[in-house]
Amino acid sequence: MMKIYHLGNCGTCQRILSEIPKIKRFEQQEIKTQPITPAQLDEMKKMAGSYEALFSKVALKYRSLGLNEMKLTEKDYRKYILQEYTFLKRPVIIIGERIFIGNAPKNVAAMVAAAK
């Protein structure tokens, strides 16, 4: 499988997508207009090891909802990601059995190398 979960109006996502060689090989899912399903999230979790690894703690709503003051469980992370697309750390790129989560430069470089 070659799939990208991203946010269309996110400049960082768009910059990263522009770095991917042969991007037309990837199925792309814009998560605001086509929300991720519970089954998709569960599959990502299997690959990532936890829902927390997929959760964005820099999302604006993380602080505004007071989540930064709470002790969240895996069940909580899953619930919030499914409730609000901004809680998915973006982009999430799946290449075969590998998953790349977020926009850290080291992660993006590894993803670009894997996509060649």
Secondary structure, 3 states (H helix, E strand, C coil): CEEEEECCCCHHHHHHHHHCCCHHHCEEEECCCCCCCHHHHHHHHHHHCCCHHHECCCCHHHHHCCHHHCCCCHHHHHHHHHHCHHHECCCEEEECCEEEECCCHHHHHHHHHHHC
